Amino acid sequence: MASRAIEDSLNAEPREPLRVAILGAGQLGRSILAGLARSQARDAIELAASTRRSCDLGPDVRAVSLEEDPEANRRLAARADVVILAVRPTQTMALAAEIAPHLEPGAVVIPLAIGISAADLEGALPPSADVVRAMPNLSVELRLGVTGLSAGPNASTGGAALARDLFELLGTVVVVPEDRVDVLSVVSGAGPAYAYFLLEAFTTAARALGFDERAASSIMLRTFRGSLALIEPSGRAPSALLAEIASPGSATERAIAVLREADLANLAQRAMEAALERAAELRTSAVSLADASFA
Ligand SMILES: NC(=O)c1ccc[n+]([C@@H]2O[C@H](COP(=O)([O-])OP(=O)(O)OC[C@H]3O[C@@H](n4cnc5c(N)ncnc54)[C@H](OP(=O)(O)O)[C@@H]3O)[C@@H](O)[C@H]2O)c1
């Protein structure tokens, strides 16, 4: 079923689709596009996207590149109900300043950048814009994403609800206070990277035990996929299932003992803390770049 705010927008007279513009369709922007194109509300949404260089974003998207039309971002923003800023952190404030004079009153602006606060964005946009930060991960492409949302200090309730309804089409939404958005970026935003890192490590180990690359990849991928499929409906903690599988005296217990020596939980925490430090650096460079360009 289409989400409430999106249905409301459809039920409004005249019956118009919700116009969503994704500015800077790179890795994450394209995943969002693909997820929305697959969603049950597809017919209720008009998708448009900008890129820097010409490229094919599929038949369902009105795609415009800056190469073809240097005004692309301004034009798309001017006719959008929801504008998603999907460029890199250092590019976000300049893009906001560029589109600010062209936004429709009441447009919902959703920055994805790590390190840029909603208040920073509100300062660059007209007061009528509703800023809602979103921190999705790449699984939005299959509508299995986890997206953290945080409404800016001046966002309206309707704008926040619309952002939530939109991202609920793409998976799970977690509403968080602003100071948790960057934390979430290193927990779930970077999460697919952690999963692939572990998968790669165990695949390499399987190869070292004599499986060829294709067999090792396929075996480990399906093993991870099946294991995650088992745990979710069980509602049980990983530690509970682990205790059952790694039973005393078993070969699995011996393997897990070796992994415990590496203190992976501590390593994971250090990895996330390192990513958080980088998020702070990105904020500093994005804001100083913006200050320099507005000086
Ligand atoms: N990737 C993730 O998993 C993830 C997760 C959470 C949050 N984020 C955030 O999401 C944002 C996008 O990340 P990403 O990984 O998708 O980055 P990306 O792949 O580099 O995508 C950004 C795209 O925007 C284009 N671009 C730059 N300036 C533009 C402009 N003025 N108009 C139109 N297009 C422009 C870039 O083109 P050029 O390459 O030619 O510059 C690039 O294709 C970042 O702010 C990041 O912090 C990403």
The ligand as a MOL file (V3000), in Angstrom:
LIG
                    3D

  0  0  0     0  0            999 V3000
M  V30 BEGIN CTAB
M  V30 COUNTS 48 52 0 0 0
M  V30 BEGIN ATOM
M  V30 1 N 27.3170 5.5910 -0.4720 0
M  V30 2 C 26.7840 5.3230 0.7020 0
M  V30 3 O 26.6720 4.1670 1.1140 0
M  V30 4 C 26.2730 6.4450 1.5780 0
M  V30 5 C 25.6050 6.1260 2.7840 0
M  V30 6 C 25.0780 7.1740 3.5590 0
M  V30 7 C 25.2310 8.4930 3.1360 0
M  V30 8 N 25.9250 8.7720 1.9940 0 CHG=1
M  V30 9 C 26.0320 10.1760 1.5720 0
M  V30 10 O 25.3580 10.2540 0.3250 0
M  V30 11 C 25.9850 11.2150 -0.5170 0
M  V30 12 C 26.2790 10.5720 -1.8640 0
M  V30 13 O 27.1960 9.5030 -1.6710 0
M  V30 14 P 27.5990 8.5850 -2.8990 0
M  V30 15 O 28.3820 7.4720 -2.3350 0
M  V30 16 O 26.4010 8.2790 -3.7260 0 CHG=-1
M  V30 17 O 28.5630 9.5870 -3.7010 0
M  V30 18 P 28.8880 9.5820 -5.2630 0
M  V30 19 O 28.7860 8.2010 -5.8140 0
M  V30 20 O 30.1520 10.3380 -5.4260 0
M  V30 21 O 27.6640 10.4120 -5.8870 0
M  V30 22 C 27.6190 11.8000 -5.9660 0
M  V30 23 C 27.3230 12.1250 -7.4170 0
M  V30 24 O 26.9700 13.5010 -7.5320 0
M  V30 25 C 27.5690 14.0090 -8.7310 0
M  V30 26 N 27.6220 15.4560 -8.6100 0
M  V30 27 C 28.5270 16.2280 -7.9850 0
M  V30 28 N 28.1970 17.5290 -8.0460 0
M  V30 29 C 27.0370 17.5720 -8.7460 0
M  V30 30 C 26.1740 18.6160 -9.1270 0
M  V30 31 N 26.4310 19.8980 -8.8200 0
M  V30 32 N 25.0510 18.3030 -9.8180 0
M  V30 33 C 24.7650 17.0250 -10.1480 0
M  V30 34 N 25.5450 15.9840 -9.8080 0
M  V30 35 C 26.6670 16.2500 -9.1180 0
M  V30 36 C 28.9150 13.3400 -8.7390 0
M  V30 37 O 29.4970 13.4310 -10.0270 0
M  V30 38 P 31.1330 13.4850 -10.1130 0
M  V30 39 O 31.5750 12.1400 -9.6490 0
M  V30 40 O 31.3680 13.7620 -11.5520 0
M  V30 41 O 31.5630 14.6030 -9.1810 0
M  V30 42 C 28.5350 11.9040 -8.3360 0
M  V30 43 O 28.1040 11.1510 -9.4500 0
M  V30 44 C 27.2480 11.6960 0.2140 0
M  V30 45 O 26.9880 12.9760 0.7440 0
M  V30 46 C 27.4530 10.6700 1.3100 0
M  V30 47 O 27.9780 11.2650 2.4740 0
M  V30 48 C 26.4360 7.7830 1.1950 0
M  V30 END ATOM
M  V30 BEGIN BOND
M  V30 1 1 1 2
M  V30 2 2 2 3
M  V30 3 1 2 4
M  V30 4 1 4 5
M  V30 5 2 4 48
M  V30 6 2 5 6
M  V30 7 1 6 7
M  V30 8 2 7 8
M  V30 9 1 8 9
M  V30 10 1 8 48
M  V30 11 1 9 10
M  V30 12 1 9 46
M  V30 13 1 10 11
M  V30 14 1 11 12
M  V30 15 1 11 44
M  V30 16 1 12 13
M  V30 17 1 13 14
M  V30 18 2 14 15
M  V30 19 1 14 16
M  V30 20 1 14 17
M  V30 21 1 17 18
M  V30 22 2 18 19
M  V30 23 1 18 20
M  V30 24 1 18 21
M  V30 25 1 21 22
M  V30 26 1 22 23
M  V30 27 1 23 24
M  V30 28 1 23 42
M  V30 29 1 24 25
M  V30 30 1 25 26
M  V30 31 1 25 36
M  V30 32 1 26 27
M  V30 33 1 26 35
M  V30 34 2 27 28
M  V30 35 1 28 29
M  V30 36 1 29 30
M  V30 37 2 29 35
M  V30 38 1 30 31
M  V30 39 2 30 32
M  V30 40 1 32 33
M  V30 41 2 33 34
M  V30 42 1 34 35
M  V30 43 1 36 37
M  V30 44 1 36 42
M  V30 45 1 37 38
M  V30 46 2 38 39
M  V30 47 1 38 40
M  V30 48 1 38 41
M  V30 49 1 42 43
M  V30 50 1 44 45
M  V30 51 1 44 46
M  V30 52 1 46 47
M  V30 END BOND
M  V30 END CTAB
M  END
